[in-house]
């Protein structure tokens, strides 16, 4: 058998396996592309949902802060502030600063 015949025989024998490997590679590549596209859509949708939840949270917080009214200062009705320091002992604050 000459060298030319061996090359021809090995090429013919490897050709179906080479075609099968090429088809398997093409199928694996297309499967990877499809899976990557699906994952990209899923993660993009996740980012959108997180954005909606965050904006809803900020909206609720804005309504909560807007609804809170500042306390009105209490009118001076002649009473002084006193705290019980134990037993029958009381301490009064601010009585000497009154007009």
Buried (B, 14 or more C-beta within 10 A) or exposed (E): EEEEEEEEEEEEEEEEEEEEEEEEEEEEEEEEEEEEEEEEEEEEEEEEEEEEEEEEEEEEEEEEEEEEEEEEEEEEEEEEEEEEEEEEEEEEEEEEEEE
